[in-house]
Amino acid sequence: MMASFSPTWLHPIIALSLWIAPCPCLSLIGQVNGQSVAEIVLEDRTDHSGITFVHSDGSSGKRYIVETVASGLATFDYDQDGWIDILLLNGSPLPGSDGPAQAKSSALYRNLGDGTFAEVTHQAGLIDQAYHLGVCTGDVDNDGDTDIYYSNFGENTLMLNNGRGEYVDATQSAGLAGCTGLGAGACFLDGDLDGDLDLFVANYVGFEFEKHQITHMNGYPVYVGPLNYPSTSNRYYENQGKGKFVDRSAAAGLTALKGAGMGVIAADLDRDGDPDLVVANDLRPDHLLINDGQGHFSEQGLTMGIAYDGFGQVQGSMGVECGDWNRDGWLDLLITPYHRQVPILFENQGGRYFEDVSRRTGLAEGTYADVKWGVGMPDLNNDGYLDVFIACGHLIDNVDLFDDSTRYKAPNLLLQQDRKGKFSRVGSAAGTGMAIEQSSRGAAFDDLDNDGDLDVVILNARSRPSILINETKTDHHWFQLSLVGNSSNRDGVGARVSLSAGASSQVLEKHSGRGYQSDYGKRLHFGLGYAEIVDVLEIRWPSGKVDTHRQVPVDRHLVAEEGNARLVDRTHPSLP
């Protein structure tokens, strides 16, 4: 993240040699192979949403490093009413701040189904004053409802859902007390494939108030970077059943492995049936932790090619996402970095190694200037090809005073795939949502209005969030799938879902914790283009069982239960 904090950061000759101006205007994609490609349109519906939350990083002018990395968010159906709700994370006052006037809780907003949301934080039992940075959600006790894990500055917390949409603090009773530090991304995964969700928790740096530092650029006070503080180890907790955890960090092979963790994701990158882990480290090599199937991990980031970019340079890595962007059946990785760096698309070469294809695919073009955080690979126009969305904005709030190559508030990045392996940047022509300029952090992608396309929620530092509703006009079809495990964990986290529709094949995997310290996408979403039927739907559960369904209808939200030959229709009644 803070690569630019070297003494030569603003040296004019170096700055000139590094600077690559972003494309001022990139046109929307028109046609591919004689067929029109739907132009993505994301409209700003924040004012209409009724969401009044304003993020605070607890800043006091003292410039503690923790302020720079706050915060993520989660989208999930907390009350199981069929509508995706929004959890927005907040910081809390830091020493020297204005005190209780700044002490605001994170906020849970219930989706009312008419484009508006109602805050239910108090009713849900989620009022607290912790400094929340990262979050993941999942059914840790296999009781059929969604629990919440907060990664904090301070002690992390587990909130259990009682099945009525009310949460209780179970950190102590679950065996998770004492996980403290400067938190970052976290994710649930079934690391040992025993049918319940284990927990991986990344740590950022070893910051303490007593060791607080600042620096100056051109006479202006600014935040120091992660190299000013010690690197840290991550934590791994094994679920012993019914949501009771034991610290297995040493047994998992993680204790001696140090970094500066930010975004994390668990995914089966070598297709051997168990989840591996990726940790985006800030100014330290990124980690790829390969699972042996029993919850023991070996670090192979260097040997498999993701520790550094294609030029062998360490990145200020922040967010991480995975998806099969080229539809070859292997999950690829996308990692977002600091400014004067480009997002890295690592193409999976058959589970043997990864290749940096950012420049060959056009993904790097126009992405150099701004700091890049939250990230997703959603199919925003339902054409069956993954697009890329990246939340942007600087972490130095006064950077505009001394560096005209970047900015504190920036527009976010939307890169649309053209079906031929190229990405093109789409600007403000893609709707009012793409004209917003903020200092953004976490981003999430889910179907908020149940209309069959993916919408976007962005947490903006020191400001309101952005609610971007997808208004893309297209005749493309879609398919959504929710999973219920039996032998596998109840959420089906780690399940690999592949489908064939017409001439195309796609694969998605269910994750819990992803992007930049965020969580989203529990309802798997496939864009199908013009295919009018899903010919074959295959679900490979974490238990190893495989369910196959044929001739599945499109434009439907269906629920698959492990071992059940019948798919249950949960499509909203307002849809055909």
C-alpha positions, 0 to 999 in steps of 0.5 A, a space after each residue: 500500500 505505501 510503496 510511495 513512502 520512500 525518500 524518492 517518492 516525489 523526486 520529479 525525474 522518478 515521478 516523470 519516468 513512472 507516470 503513465 496518464 490514465 486514458 481520459 475517455 474510453 468508449 463503451 464496447 459496441 459489438 463482438 462477432 457481430 453481436 451487440 454487447 450490453 453496455 453496463 449502466 450503474 445508477 446512483 440510488 444512495 439518496 433513495 435507499 434511505 441509508 444514512 450511515 456515515 463512516 468514521 475512522 476515528 481520526 483525530 489529526 494524529 494520523 494513526 495508521 489504523 485510520 487508513 485501512 478502515 473499513 469493509 462491509 458485508 451483503 447477506 440475507 440476515 433474516 432469511 426473507 429473500 432480500 439481501 441486507 447490508 452491514 456497513 462497518 465503522 471505526 471508533 474514536 482513537 486517542 485525541 479524537 472528539 470522544 463520544 460524539 464520534 462513537 458510532 456503531 457499525 450499522 445493519 440495514 434491512 432490505 425492505 424490497 422496494 429499493 429502500 433499507 431500514 436500519 435494524 442495528 439495535 434490534 439485531 443486537 449489533 450495537 457496539 463501539 469496537 473498531 471494525 475493519 473486516 468482516 465475514 459471515 457464515 453459519 458456524 454452528 450449522 443451525 441454518 442462520 448466518 453468523 458474523 465475525 468482525 476483524 477489529 483493531 483490538 479484540 475480534 468478535 463473533 456474533 451468533 444469530 439466534 435464528 430470529 435475526 438477533 445476534 449475541 456475542 459468542 466470542 468467549 464461549 466459542 473459544 475465540 477470545 484473545 484474537 487481538 491486533 490490527 485486524 484485516 480480512 477474515 474468511 470462513 472455510 472448511 479447511 479440514 473438510 469435516 462439515 463445519 466452518 473453520 476460521 482464518 484471520 489475517 493481521 495487518 501490522 504490529 501497531 501500538 499507540 506507544 510506537 505511533 509515527 508520522 512522516 512528512 512530504 513536501 512539508 505536509 504531515 502524512 501517514 507512515 506505511 506498513 514497513 514502519 511497523 513489525 510484520 505479523 502472523 495470521 491466525 487459524 481456528 479449527 471448528 470442533 463442532 457447533 461453533 466451538 473453535 480451537 486455535 490451530 495456527 501452529 498446527 496449520 503451519 502459519 505461526 512462522 509465516 509473517 506478512 501485512 495481511 489485508 484482503 483474503 480469500 479461500 478458494 480451491 485453486 489447484 482443484 484438489 477438492 480442498 480450499 487454499 488461502 490467498 493473503 494480499 500483503 501490503 508491501 510484502 510478498 503475497 501469500 498462497 497457502 496450499 492446503 493438504 486437505 487436513 487444514 495444514 497449509 504450505 506457502 507457495 506464493 513464490 513458486 506459483 508466481 503470485 508473491 510478486 507482479 510479472 516484473 518481480 516487484 512487490 505490490 502494496 496489495 489490498 484486495 483479492 478476488 478470484 473468478 474464472 475470467 477466461 472460462 477454462 475451468 480454473 479460478 484466476 486471481 485479481 489483486 488490487 494495489 496502491 497508486 502508481 501500480 496496476 491491478 494484477 490479474 493472475 491467470 491460473 495455468 492448470 493449478 501449476 502456477 499463475 501468470 500476470 496477464 494484466 497488460 495483455 488483457 488490457 486490465 492495466 490500462 487507465 488504472 495506474 493513478 489511484 489507490 485501489 481497494 475493494 474488488 469484484 469480478 461480477 458479470 454485470 451485463 449477464 453476457 456470461 463473461 466476468 467484468 471487473 469493478 474496483 473501488 478507488 480513493 487515496 488514504 492520504 487525506 491531504 495528498 491533493 496538496 502536494 501530488 497532482 498525479 493522484 487524488 484523495 477522492 477518485 471515481 471507481 473503476 469499471 472494466 468490461 470484458 469483450 468476450 475475446 479476452 480483453 477488458 476496456 475501461 468504462 467511465 461516467 457514461 455507464 450511469 450516475 453511479 460511475 460519476 461518484 468520487 469518494 475515497 472508497 474502501 470495501 465493495 460488495 456485489 449482490 442482487 439487491 432488488 431481486 431483478 436478476 442482475 448484480 448491484 454494487 455497494 461501496 463503503 466510502 471512508 469518512 462519508 456515506 456509502 454508495 448504492 449503485 443499482 444495475 440498470 443495464 438493458 439487455 435480453 440476456 438470461 441469468 441464473 442464481 443458486 443458493 446452497 444448503 449443505 448436509 454432509 458439508 457445512 450448512 452454507 455450502 462454502 467451498 462448493 464448486 458449481 459448474 454449468 453448461 448452457 448452450 455453447 458455454 461453460 462456467 464455474 463459480 465457487 462459494 466463498 465467505 470473506 473476499 475482496 477488501 476486508 468484505 464479504 458478499 456473493 452467498 447467492 451465486 450468480 451466473 450470466 447466461 447470455 442468450 442461452 434459454 436453458 441450463 443444460 447441465 448444472 453440477 455441484 461438487 460439495 466440500 464433502 466430495 458428493 456431486 449433484 447433477 441437475 439437467 434442463 434447469 430453467 433460466 431467469 430463476 433463483 433456485 435452492 439446491 440442497 446437498 443430495 436432493 434431486 429437486 431444486 426449490 424455486 425461490 424466485 421473487 414473485 415480481 419476476 416472471 
